[in-house]
């Protein structure tokens, strides 16, 4: 909370680091001093949540999103500097580093550019060009390039030397060509130019391997496919690469489609020739040189650029897939909690029975059971009696039903239970990852006396009470809200998801007296071992009465306390401020506010009228600036406020339990389970999520589906089409879309509007754009855009893994 805004003296920062700070500042559109301050804090061990919340003065108010971007760019640019230093040292050790080359290396602003420059100097295996140089053929190559009036055959004769492996003039010319081909292929500026040209003009082409036409039917829309690199969406890139990996598709990178079938040199060959002053002017060596250019393009440069652009496509798709996963995970973690209410968790099953676990308001397991209401035992009445007994005995308020196998049958059981005990509310809960938790070492330690199958029911109950507190116990990758998550970099995905979990946990705050070890581990400044120490101290000495008592925890020193204290809450402790987000270091500011108002802390907290009469400027000093004081006053107004939305429940339609129960035109209520770039998946209670394509979300153009819905949202949708054979459901949020017309146009491959309808669509009561939309006067004709967009979205092209995702 210090207000130090003094920029670090420039001489204290190395030139490379200063350059990094300057570049990040330009990219973020902020001052260099803000970046420098943030970097110093990060390097000093501060976390992004801590800096964003409690060091606003130092960073000039950089928020968590800016800080995460800064952190990623800092990592990349530092890796770039390390690579730059290694390259400089490598070339210097070869005795080839001159001032001009060093300047070019220092000016390289990306890893790709740096590697282009380094390529001619990069140690490599003996190439044909290297062998030719050793045979003394470089002067021949230089002579023909410099003077095309030379006759190649005659010029090569003097270089024939069988002792050096040059048997005749043809061999000499072959060696000279190898030297020039390598020179052309290692010209950094030219390669960079050709790479960008191919990126902007080229396309990715896919063809089916004939022997896989039948077995690879899920990639059918890619069997004869081509699309420009620049317009390929991430999910389609990943689907194409997966099709290639599964040996169903053959992928080709075409540099310039319009030139593919044209005679003569391509535009790329022309550009290579221009760079080296090669032209067909009828001179003796012109044809040989142009053939050398063509050989260089087709055998070296095109191959090299193909590898580069494949990597670029993959990088682009991977980054977007990670972004989508992270955004969905954030929404899931910040879903509305039901709160500390006694809850019964039901983990549905048929032959193995329904596992039942009752937890109290704190999440403590108070009872368990296994019932067999379904096939084959069908002990329906007995099961109801068991559930009613447990609910009455433990004053249960909520019934959480896992949405896996037998979920609808179990939902009917819960519905009958609610009829008998109206005080109960039943809620369908995603059980994604529940089995992962059940079999984990932490679950075995947390619930040692429970069978693995019963632990799943406990997790289902707890994740209704507090999704964040329960889901942090599971590897984020197992929660099931990703897009091709198994295809992307494990390291990159984990780093992104860990950042999301950290931001969510610290944004909500953690009750230190009830939090689990996994939850505490995600708090700023607390690692796994320290979290275990906190819980052990709590178990041995009872609940913490104040934040200061945290300093008694072994190995929790001043630095860790600084980082974590503001995010840890102590309810009903000795100091009311300990239940707020006000950091202990700023308690003196609160004391001054109390002195100025002449009130006690209990009278001031929550006293909106009194607090809003205060001027933050009056309490600023040399240590705490205006941003901190403003935050303190806001926190005193609503101490410990939870940023998550209010808890709501969805109701699945009675009698709609299987795909065969669905009919076009039905309007149903459901829960958004996943959001991808092409649309949103919605659980409507038939064991198979339906898709609302992005074109069916609004009459306005939708760039990002997450602008309309988020995982956990409760929505009303209309069924447009049901494909029983492929288990696919097409839905729309535009409830006045005509299902039959949309279905017919989809089958016929129609196309139409959907981008610029009337802007009179309504908004949901919570303020986000949603499903309750009126039809604008200029609304497009229904179905056409959906039909075309579904085709383009590639729903038959490897999306099965996402759509048919495992419930666990």
C-alpha positions in Angstrom: 0.0 0.0 0.0 3.0 2.3 -0.1 2.6 5.3 -2.3 6.1 5.3 -3.6 5.8 6.5 -7.2 9.5 7.3 -7.7 10.8 5.6 -10.8 13.8 3.4 -10.3 16.9 5.3 -11.4 17.7 4.4 -15.0 21.3 3.6 -14.1 20.1 0.9 -11.7 18.6 -1.0 -14.6 20.6 -2.8 -17.2 20.2 -1.7 -20.8 18.4 -5.0 -21.9 16.1 -4.7 -18.9 15.4 -1.1 -19.7 14.6 -2.0 -23.2 12.2 -4.7 -22.0 10.4 -2.3 -19.7 10.1 0.3 -22.5 8.7 -2.3 -24.9 6.1 -3.6 -22.4 5.1 -0.1 -21.6 4.5 0.7 -25.2 2.5 -2.5 -25.7 0.3 -1.9 -22.6 0.0 1.9 -23.3 1.3 2.8 -19.8 4.3 4.6 -18.4 7.7 2.9 -18.3 7.9 3.7 -14.5 4.7 1.7 -13.9 6.1 -1.3 -15.7 9.4 -1.0 -13.8 7.7 -0.9 -10.5 5.5 -3.9 -11.3 8.6 -5.9 -12.5 10.5 -5.0 -9.3 7.5 -6.3 -7.2 7.2 -9.5 -9.2 10.9 -10.1 -9.0 10.7 -9.5 -5.2 8.2 -12.3 -4.9 4.9 -10.4 -4.9 2.0 -12.1 -6.6 -0.3 -10.5 -9.2 -3.3 -10.4 -6.9 -1.3 -8.7 -4.2 0.2 -6.1 -6.5 -3.2 -5.4 -8.2 -5.0 -5.0 -4.9 -2.4 -3.5 -2.5 0.2 -1.7 -4.6 -1.8 0.5 -6.8 0.2 3.6 -6.0 3.5 1.9 -7.0 2.2 0.6 -10.3 -0.1 3.6 -11.1 -3.2 1.4 -10.8 -2.3 -1.5 -13.1 -5.1 -4.1 -12.9 -4.8 -7.8 -12.7 -5.4 -8.3 -16.4 -2.6 -5.8 -17.3 -0.3 -7.4 -14.8 -0.9 -10.9 -16.1 -0.1 -9.6 -19.7 2.9 -7.9 -18.3 4.1 -11.0 -16.6 3.7 -13.1 -19.7 5.5 -10.6 -21.9 8.2 -10.2 -19.3 8.8 -14.0 -19.4 8.9 -14.0 -23.2 11.2 -11.0 -23.6 13.6 -12.2 -20.9 13.8 -15.5 -22.8 14.5 -13.5 -25.9 17.3 -11.6 -24.2 18.8 -14.9 -22.9 18.7 -16.3 -26.4 20.2 -13.1 -27.9 23.1 -13.2 -25.5 23.7 -16.9 -26.3 23.7 -16.2 -30.0 26.1 -13.2 -29.7 28.5 -15.4 -27.7 28.2 -18.2 -30.2 29.0 -15.9 -33.2 31.7 -14.1 -31.2 33.4 -17.4 -30.4 33.5 -18.2 -34.2 35.3 -14.9 -34.8 32.5 -13.7 -37.1 30.8 -11.0 -35.0 31.3 -7.5 -36.5 29.6 -4.3 -35.6 26.9 -4.5 -38.3 25.9 -8.1 -37.4 25.8 -7.3 -33.7 23.5 -4.3 -34.4 21.1 -6.5 -36.4 21.1 -9.1 -33.6 20.4 -6.4 -31.0 17.6 -4.9 -33.1 15.8 -8.3 -33.5 12.4 -7.9 -31.8 11.2 -11.5 -31.9 12.5 -15.0 -31.5 11.8 -15.8 -35.2 13.8 -12.8 -36.4 16.6 -13.7 -34.1 16.8 -17.2 -35.4 16.6 -16.0 -39.0 19.7 -13.9 -38.4 21.6 -16.6 -36.6 20.8 -19.4 -39.2 24.0 -18.8 -41.3 26.1 -19.0 -38.2 24.3 -21.8 -36.4 26.5 -24.9 -35.9 25.1 -27.6 -38.1 26.0 -31.0 -39.6 28.1 -30.9 -42.7 25.9 -29.9 -45.5 26.3 -30.2 -49.3 27.2 -26.5 -49.3 29.9 -27.0 -46.6 31.4 -30.0 -48.5 31.4 -27.8 -51.6 33.2 -25.0 -49.8 35.8 -27.4 -48.5 36.3 -28.5 -52.1 37.1 -24.9 -53.1 33.9 -24.3 -55.1 32.7 -21.1 -53.4 34.7 -18.8 -55.8 32.8 -20.5 -58.7 29.4 -19.8 -57.0 30.5 -16.2 -56.4 31.7 -15.7 -60.0 28.5 -17.0 -61.6 26.3 -14.9 -59.3 28.4 -11.8 -59.9 28.9 -12.2 -63.7 26.1 -14.1 -65.5 27.9 -13.5 -68.8 30.1 -16.4 -67.9 29.3 -19.7 -69.5 28.7 -22.1 -66.5 30.2 -25.2 -68.0 33.4 -23.4 -69.1 33.6 -21.6 -65.8 33.4 -24.8 -63.9 36.2 -26.7 -65.7 39.1 -25.2 -63.7 37.5 -26.4 -60.5 37.4 -30.1 -61.5 39.6 -32.0 -59.0 38.9 -35.7 -58.4 41.1 -35.6 -55.3 38.6 -33.2 -53.8 35.6 -35.1 -54.9 34.9 -32.9 -57.9 34.8 -35.5 -60.7 33.7 -33.2 -63.6 32.3 -29.8 -64.5 28.7 -31.0 -63.7 29.8 -31.9 -60.1 31.5 -28.5 -59.7 28.3 -26.8 -60.8 26.2 -28.9 -58.4 28.5 -27.9 -55.6 28.2 -24.2 -56.5 24.5 -24.5 -56.7 24.4 -26.0 -53.2 26.4 -23.0 -51.9 24.0 -20.5 -53.5 20.9 -22.4 -52.3 22.1 -22.3 -48.7 22.9 -18.6 -49.1 19.5 -17.8 -50.5 17.8 -19.8 -47.8 19.7 -18.1 -45.0 19.2 -14.5 -46.0 17.4 -13.2 -42.9 15.6 -10.2 -44.4 14.4 -12.2 -47.4 13.1 -15.1 -45.4 11.2 -12.8 -43.1 9.6 -11.1 -46.1 8.7 -14.4 -47.8 7.3 -15.7 -44.5 4.9 -12.8 -44.1 3.9 -13.0 -47.7 3.0 -16.6 -47.4 1.2 -16.0 -44.2 -1.0 -13.3 -45.7 -1.6 -15.0 -49.1 -1.3 -18.7 -48.4 -3.9 -21.3 -47.3 -4.1 -24.6 -45.6 -5.4 -27.5 -47.7 -6.7 -30.8 -46.4 -7.4 -34.0 -48.3 -8.7 -37.3 -47.0 -6.5 -40.4 -47.1 -8.8 -42.6 -49.2 -8.3 -45.7 -47.0 -9.5 -43.6 -44.0 -12.6 -42.1 -45.7 -15.0 -44.3 -43.8 -13.2 -44.7 -40.4 -12.4 -41.0 -40.3 -16.0 -39.8 -40.9 -15.9 -37.4 -38.0 -13.5 -35.3 -40.1 -15.8 -35.5 -43.2 -16.0 -31.8 -43.7 -12.3 -31.6 -44.1 -12.0 -34.3 -46.7 -11.7 -31.6 -49.4 -11.0 -28.4 -47.6 -9.0 -25.2 -48.1 -9.0 -21.9 -46.2 -6.5 -19.0 -45.9 -4.2 -19.1 -42.9 -5.4 -15.7 -41.7 -9.0 -16.7 -41.5 -8.7 -20.1 -39.9 -10.2 -20.1 -36.4 -8.4 -21.8 -33.6 -10.8 -24.7 -33.2 -10.6 -25.5 -36.9 -6.8 -25.5 -36.9 -6.7 -27.9 -33.9 -9.3 -30.1 -35.6 -7.2 -30.2 -38.8 -4.0 -31.0 -37.0 -5.8 -33.7 -35.0 -7.1 -35.2 -38.3 -3.5 -35.3 -39.6 -2.2 -36.8 -36.3 -4.9 -39.6 -36.6 -3.7 -40.2 -40.2 -7.1 -39.3 -41.6 -6.1 -36.1 -43.3 -3.1 -35.0 -45.4 -2.4 -31.3 -44.9 -0.6 -29.0 -47.4 0.5 -25.4 -47.0 -0.1 -23.7 -50.3 1.9 -20.4 -50.5 -0.2 -18.6 -53.1 -3.3 -20.6 -54.5 -3.8 -18.4 -57.5 -0.2 -19.1 -58.7 -0.4 -22.9 -58.2 -1.3 -23.8 -61.7 0.4 -20.9 -63.5 3.4 -21.5 -65.7 6.7 -19.8 -65.1 8.3 -18.8 -61.8 6.1 -18.0 -58.8 6.1 -14.6 -57.1 8.3 -16.0 -54.4 10.9 -17.1 -56.9 10.8 -13.7 -58.6 11.4 -12.0 -55.2 14.4 -14.3 -54.4 15.8 -13.6 -57.9 15.3 -9.8 -57.4 17.1 -9.9 -54.0 20.2 -11.4 -55.6 20.1 -9.4 -58.8 19.2 -12.5 -60.9 17.2 -12.0 -64.2 16.8 -13.7 -67.5 18.5 -11.4 -69.9 19.8 -14.0 -72.3 23.2 -14.3 -70.7 24.9 -17.7 -70.5 24.5 -18.2 -66.7 21.0 -16.6 -66.4 19.1 -19.9 -66.9 21.4 -21.8 -64.5 20.9 -19.1 -61.9 17.1 -19.1 -62.3 17.1 -22.8 -62.0 19.1 -22.4 -58.8 16.5 -20.0 -57.5 13.7 -22.4 -58.2 15.7 -25.2 -56.6 16.3 -23.1 -53.5 12.6 -22.2 -53.2 11.2 -25.6 -53.7 13.7 -27.7 -51.7 14.8 -25.4 -48.9 12.9 -22.2 -48.4 9.3 -23.5 -48.9 10.0 -26.4 -46.6 11.5 -24.0 -44.0 8.5 -21.6 -44.3 6.1 -24.5 -44.1 7.6 -25.5 -40.8 7.5 -22.0 -39.5 3.9 -21.4 -40.5 2.7 -24.7 -39.1 4.3 -23.6 -35.8 2.6 -20.2 -36.1 -0.8 -21.7 -36.8 -0.4 -24.0 -33.9 0.8 -21.2 -31.6 -2.2 -19.1 -32.6 -4.6 -21.9 -32.1 -3.0 -23.0 -28.9 -3.0 -19.5 -27.4 -6.7 -19.1 -28.2 -7.6 -22.6 -26.9 -5.8 -21.7 -23.6 -7.6 -18.4 -23.5 -11.0 -20.0 -23.9 -10.3 -22.7 -21.3 -9.0 -20.0 -18.9 -12.1 -17.8 -19.4 -14.5 -20.7 -18.9 -12.6 -21.9 -15.8 -12.9 -18.4 -14.4 -16.6 -18.3 -14.9 -17.0 -21.8 -13.4 -15.0 -21.0 -10.3 -16.8 -17.7 -9.8 -20.3 -19.3 -10.2 -22.9 -18.4 -7.6 -22.4 -20.3 -4.3 -25.5 -21.7 -2.5 -23.8 -20.8 0.7 -23.3 -22.5 4.1 -26.6 -24.5 4.0 -26.9 -28.2 4.9 -26.8 -30.1 1.6 -27.4 -33.6 0.4 -25.2 -34.8 -2.5 -26.5 -37.5 -4.9 -24.0 -39.2 -7.2 -26.3 -41.1 -9.6 -25.8 -44.6 -10.7 -27.9 -47.6 -12.0 -26.6 -51.0 -11.1 -24.1 -49.7 -8.5 -26.8 -47.5 -6.9 -27.0 -43.8 -6.0 -24.4 -42.7 -3.5 -25.7 -40.2 -0.9 -23.7 -37.9 1.3 -25.0 -35.2 3.6 -22.8 -32.3 4.6 -23.5 -29.6 7.1 -23.2 -25.8 6.5 -19.4 -26.0 6.8 -19.1 -28.9 4.4 -18.4 -31.5 7.1 -19.7 -34.9 6.2 -22.5 -35.9 8.7 -24.0 -38.9 7.0 -23.8 -41.2 4.0 -25.8 -44.0 2.4 -26.3 -45.9 -0.8 -29.7 -46.4 -2.3 -31.0 -48.5 -5.3 -34.0 -46.8 -6.8 -33.3 -47.6 -10.4 -32.8 -50.7 -12.6 -32.2 -53.5 -11.8 -33.3 -53.3 -8.2 -35.9 -50.6 -8.4 -36.2 -50.0 -4.7 -37.9 -46.7 -5.3 -40.0 -46.2 -2.1 -37.3 -47.5 0.1 -34.9 -45.0 -1.4 -37.3 -42.2 -0.9 -37.7 -43.1 2.8 -33.9 -43.2 3.3 -33.5 -39.7 1.7 -36.4 -38.3 3.6 -35.0 -39.6 6.9 -31.6 -38.1 6.2 -33.0 -34.8 5.1 -35.2 -34.5 8.2 -32.5 -35.7 10.6 -29.9 -33.1 9.3 -32.2 -30.2 8.4 -31.1 -30.5 4.8 -32.1 -27.5 2.6 -30.5 -28.4 -0.8 -30.2 -31.5 -2.8 -27.3 -31.6 -5.3 -27.6 -34.1 -8.1 -24.6 -35.0 -10.2 -25.3 -34.8 -14.0 -23.7 -38.0 -15.1 -25.2 -41.4 -15.8 -28.8 -41.9 -14.4 -29.0 -38.2 -13.5 -32.5 -37.7 -15.0 -33.8 -40.8 -13.2 -32.3 -39.5 -10.0 -33.7 -36.0 -10.7 -37.1 -37.6 -10.8 -36.5 -39.3 -7.5 -35.4 -35.9 -6.0 -38.5 -34.2 -7.4 -40.7 -36.7 -5.6 -38.7 -36.1 -2.4 -39.3 -32.4 -2.8 -43.0 -33.0 -3.0 -42.9 -34.8 0.3 -40.5 -32.2 1.9 -41.2 -28.8 0.2 -38.5 -27.1 2.2 -35.9 -28.8 -0.1 -34.6 -27.3 -3.3 -33.0 -29.7 -5.9 -30.2 -28.6 -8.2 -28.4 -30.4 -11.0 -24.7 -30.0 -10.5 -21.8 -30.7 -13.0 -19.8 -33.6 -11.6 -16.9 -33.1 -14.0 -13.8 -34.0 -12.2 -15.6 -35.5 -9.2 -14.1 -39.0 -9.8 -10.7 -37.4 -10.2 -11.1 -35.8 -6.8 -12.5 -39.0 -5.3 -9.4 -41.0 -6.2 -6.9 -38.3 -5.3 -4.4 -38.5 -2.5 -6.0 -35.4 -0.9 -9.5 -36.9 -0.9 -8.0 -40.0 0.8 -6.5 -37.8 3.4 -9.5 -35.5 3.8 -12.1 -38.4 3.8 -10.1 -41.4 4.9 -13.1 -43.3 6.3 -15.2 -43.0 3.1 -15.3 -45.3 0.1 -14.1 -43.7 -3.1 -17.6 -43.8 -4.6 -19.0 -41.9 -1.6 -16.4 -39.2 -1.8 -17.9 -38.2 -5.2 -21.2 -37.5 -3.6 -19.5 -35.4 -0.9 -17.7 -33.3 -3.7 -21.0 -32.8 -5.5 -22.7 -31.5 -2.4 -19.8 -29.2 -1.5 -19.4 -27.8 -5.0 -23.0 -26.6 -4.8 -22.3 -24.9 -1.5 -19.1 -23.2 -2.7 -17.9 -24.1 -6.3 -14.6 -22.3 -5.8 -13.6 -23.9 -2.5 -14.4 -27.4 -3.9 -13.1 -27.1 -7.5 -9.6 -25.9 -6.3 -9.1 -29.5 -5.1 -9.2 -30.7 -8.7 -6.6 -30.3 -11.4 -8.2 -27.6 -13.5 -7.6 -29.6 -16.7 -9.9 -32.3 -15.3 -12.9 -29.9 -14.9 -13.9 -30.3 -18.5 -14.4 -26.7 -19.8 -11.6 -26.7 -22.4 -11.4 -26.7 -26.1 -9.0 -29.4 -27.4 -7.2 -29.2 -24.1 -5.3 -32.4 -24.6 -3.7 -31.0 -27.8 -2.1 -27.9 -26.3 1.0 -27.4 -24.3 0.8 -28.8 -20.8 3.1 -26.1 -19.4 1.3 -23.2 -21.1 -2.1 -24.5 -20.1 -1.2 -25.2 -16.5 0.4 -21.8 -16.1 -2.6 -20.0 -17.5 -5.1 -22.1 -15.4 -3.1 -21.7 -12.3 -3.2 -17.9 -12.8 -6.9 -18.0 -13.2 -7.4 -20.0 -10.0 -5.1 -17.7 -8.1 -7.0 -14.6 -9.3 -10.4 -16.1 -8.4 -9.4 -17.4 -5.0 -7.8 -14.1 -4.0 -10.6 -12.0 -5.6 -13.2 -13.8 -3.4 -11.1 -14.1 -0.2 -10.7 -17.1 2.0 -12.0 -17.9 5.5 -8.8 -19.0 7.2 -10.7 -21.0 9.8 -12.6 -23.2 7.4 -10.4 -23.3 4.3 -8.9 -26.6 3.0 -5.2 -27.0 2.3 -5.8 -26.8 -1.5 -7.8 -23.6 -1.1 -5.1 -22.0 1.1 -2.4 -23.1 -1.3 -3.9 -20.8 -3.9 -3.8 -17.7 -1.6 -1.2 -15.1 -2.4 2.1 -15.9 -0.7 1.1 -19.3 0.5 2.4 -22.6 -0.9 1.4 -26.2 -0.3 3.7 -26.7 2.8 2.7 -23.4 4.4 -1.0 -24.2 3.8 -0.5 -27.5 5.6 1.2 -25.7 8.5 -1.7 -23.2 8.8 -4.2 -26.1 8.9 -2.1 -28.0 11.4 -1.8 -24.9 13.6 -5.5 -24.4 13.4 -6.3 -28.0 14.3 -3.9 -27.9 17.3 -4.8 -24.5 18.7 -8.3 -23.9 17.6 -9.6 -21.1 15.2 -7.5 -18.0 14.6 -8.8 -15.1 16.5 -6.9 -12.4 14.6 -4.7 -12.1 11.5 -1.7 -11.4 13.8 -1.9 -14.9 15.1 -0.9 -16.1 11.6 2.6 -15.0 12.4 2.7 -17.9 15.0 2.4 -20.4 12.2 5.8 -22.1 11.7 7.6 -20.7 8.6 5.0 -18.0 8.0 7.3 -15.0 8.1 6.8 -11.3 7.5 7.0 -11.6 3.7 4.4 -14.3 3.5 2.2 -12.5 5.9 2.4 -9.3 3.8 1.4 -11.3 0.7 -1.5 -13.3 2.2 -3.0 -11.4 5.1 -5.3 -9.2 3.1 -6.9 -12.2 1.4 -7.5 -14.2 4.5 -10.7 -13.5 6.4 -11.4 -14.2 10.1 -15.1 -14.1 10.9 -16.2 -13.1 14.4 -12.6 -12.5 15.4 -11.1 -10.0 17.8 -11.0 -7.2 15.2 -13.8 -6.7 12.7 -11.3 -5.5 10.2 -9.9 -9.0 10.0 -13.1 -10.1 8.2 -12.5 -7.4 5.5 -10.2 -7.0 2.5 -8.4 -4.1 4.3 -4.8 -5.1 4.7 -3.4 -5.0 8.2 -0.7 -2.6 7.1 -3.4 -0.1 6.4 -5.2 -0.4 9.7 -3.6 2.9 10.9 -5.6 4.6 8.1 -8.8 3.1 9.5 -7.9 4.3 13.0 -7.5 7.8 11.6 -10.9 7.6 10.0 -12.4 6.4 13.2 -10.8 9.4 15.1 -12.1 11.8 12.5 -15.7 10.5 12.6 -15.7 9.9 16.4 -17.2 6.4 16.0 -16.2 2.9 16.8 -15.3 0.4 14.1 -18.5 -1.6 14.6 -20.6 1.5 14.2 -18.7 2.6 11.1 -18.6 -0.6 9.2 -21.5 -0.8 6.8 -22.6 2.7 7.6 -22.9 3.8 4.0 -24.4 7.2 4.7 -21.6 8.2 7.1 -18.8 6.8 4.9 -19.9 8.6 1.8 -19.6 11.9 3.6 -15.9 11.3 4.0 -13.3 12.7 1.5 -10.5 10.1 0.7 -8.1 13.0 0.2 -8.3 13.9 3.8 -6.7 10.6 4.9 -3.8 10.4 2.4 -0.3 10.5 3.8 3.2 9.7 2.8 2.6 5.9 3.0 -1.0 5.5 1.8 -2.2 7.2 -1.4 -5.6 8.1 -2.8 -6.2 4.7 -4.5 -5.6 2.8 -1.2 -7.8 5.1 0.9 -10.6 5.0 -1.7 -10.4 1.1 -1.6 -10.5 1.2 2.2 -13.6 3.3 2.3 -15.3 1.1 -0.2 -14.4 -2.0 1.8 -15.7 -0.5 5.0 -19.0 0.1 3.2 -19.4 -3.5 2.3 -16.7 -5.5 4.2 -15.8 -8.9 2.8 -18.3 -8.6 0.0 -18.4 -11.6 -2.3 -18.0 -10.6 -6.0 -19.9 -13.7 -7.2 -23.5 -13.5 -8.4 -26.6 -14.5 -6.5 -27.5 -18.2 -6.4 -30.2 -19.4 -8.8 -31.4 -22.8 -10.0 -32.5 -24.2 -13.3 -35.5 -26.5 -13.9 -35.4 -29.2 -16.5 -38.6 -30.0 -18.3 -40.5 -33.0 -17.1 -40.8 -35.8 -19.6 -37.7 -34.6 -21.6 -35.0 -37.0 -20.5 -33.6 -38.6 -23.7 -32.6 -37.4 -27.2 -35.7 -39.1 -28.5 -37.9 -36.9 -26.3 -36.7 -33.7 -28.1 -38.7 -32.1 -30.9 -37.8 -29.1 -33.0 -39.6 -26.0 -31.6 -39.4 -27.1 -27.9 -38.5 -24.3 -25.5 -36.4 -25.6 -22.6 -34.4 -24.3 -19.7 -30.8 -25.4 -19.3 -27.4 -24.6 -17.9 -24.4 -23.4 -20.0 -21.7 -26.0 -19.5 -19.0 -24.8 -21.9 -18.3 -21.9 -24.2 -16.1 -22.1 -27.3 -15.3 -19.6 -30.1 -18.1 -21.0 -32.3 -20.8 -21.1 -29.7 -22.0 -22.5 -26.3 -22.9 -25.9 -25.1 -26.0 -26.2 -22.9 -27.2 -29.0 -20.7 -30.9 -29.4 -21.2 -31.2 -32.6 -19.2 -30.9 -35.3 -21.9 -27.4 -36.6 -21.1 -26.0 -34.8 -24.2 -25.2 -31.1 -24.4 -26.8 -29.1 -27.2 -25.0 -26.4 -29.2 -26.1 -22.8 -29.5 -24.0 -21.7 -32.5 -22.7 -18.2 -32.3 -25.0 -17.2 -35.1 -28.0 -18.3 -33.1 -27.2 -16.3 -30.0 -28.5 -12.9 -31.0 -29.9 -10.8 -33.8 -26.8 -8.6 -33.4 -23.4 -9.7 -34.6 -21.6 -11.6 -31.8 -17.9 -11.6 -32.0 -17.3 -13.5 -28.8 -19.9 -16.0 -27.5 -18.8 -15.1 -23.9 -20.2 -11.7 -24.4 -23.6 -13.4 -24.4 -23.3 -16.4 -22.0 -20.9 -17.9 -19.6 -20.5 -21.3 -18.1 -23.1 -21.7 -15.3 -25.6 -19.3 -16.8 -29.2 -20.5 -16.8 -30.8 -19.9 -20.2 -33.9 -20.6 -22.1 -33.3 -22.2 -25.5 -35.3 -23.5 -28.4 -34.6 -26.8 -30.1 -33.8 -26.3 -33.8 -32.7 -29.7 -34.9 -31.9 -33.1 -33.4 -29.5 -35.5 -35.2 -30.2 -38.8 -33.4 -27.6 -40.8 -35.4 -24.7 -38.5 -34.4 -26.3 -37.4 -31.0 -26.2 -33.8 -31.9 -28.7 -31.1 -30.8 -28.9 -27.7 -32.4 -30.3 -24.9 -30.2 -31.0 -21.2 -30.4 -31.2 -18.4 -27.8 -33.5 -16.6 -30.3 -36.7 -18.0 -29.1 -38.8 -16.9 -32.1 -36.6 -18.7 -34.6 -38.6 -21.1 -36.7 -37.2 -24.5 -35.9 -38.5 -26.3 -39.0 -37.2 -23.7 -41.4 -33.8 -23.7 -39.7 -33.6 -27.5 -39.7 -34.6 -27.6 -43.4 -32.1 -25.0 -44.4 -29.4 -26.7 -42.4 -30.0 -30.0 -44.2 -30.0 -28.1 -47.5 -26.8 -26.2 -46.7 -28.6 -22.8 -46.9 -27.1 -19.5 -46.0 -28.5 -16.2 -44.9 -28.4 -13.4 -42.5 -27.9 -13.3 -38.8 -25.3 -10.5 -38.4 -27.3 -7.2 -38.4 -30.7 -7.7 -37.1 -32.6 -5.2 -35.1 -31.0 -3.9 -31.9 -34.2 -4.1 -29.8 -33.2 -7.4 -28.2 -33.7 -7.4 -24.5 -31.2 -8.0 -21.7 -31.3 -10.4 -18.9 -32.2 -9.1 -15.5 -28.6 -9.5 -14.3 -27.5 -7.0 -16.9 -25.7 -9.4 -19.3 -26.9 -10.0 -22.8 -28.9 -13.2 -22.9 -31.8 -15.2 -24.1 -34.8 -13.0 -23.5 -34.6 -11.1 -26.8 -37.4 -9.4 -28.7 -37.4 -9.6 -32.5 -36.1 -6.4 -34.1 -38.0 -4.9 -37.0 -35.2 -5.7 -39.4 -34.4 -9.2 -37.9 -33.0 -11.7 -40.4 -34.8 -14.6 -41.8 -34.4 -17.5 -39.4 -32.1 -20.5 -39.9 -30.0 -19.5 -42.8 -27.0 -18.2 -40.9 -27.2 -21.0 -38.5 -27.2 -23.6 -41.3 -24.1 -22.1 -42.9 -22.3 -21.4 -39.7 -22.9 -24.9 -38.4 -21.2 -26.2 -41.6 -18.3 -23.8 -41.2 -17.9 -24.5 -37.5 -16.7 -27.9 -38.2 -19.0 -29.8 -35.9 -18.3 -32.9 -37.9 -14.6 -32.2 -37.8 -13.1 -33.5 -34.6 -15.3 -31.6 -32.1 -16.7 -34.8 -30.8 -14.2 -34.9 -28.0 -15.5 -31.5 -26.8 -19.1 -32.1 -27.4 -19.2 -35.6 -26.0 -17.0 -34.7 -23.1 -16.9 -37.1 -20.2 -19.2 -36.1 -17.4 -16.4 -36.9 -15.0 
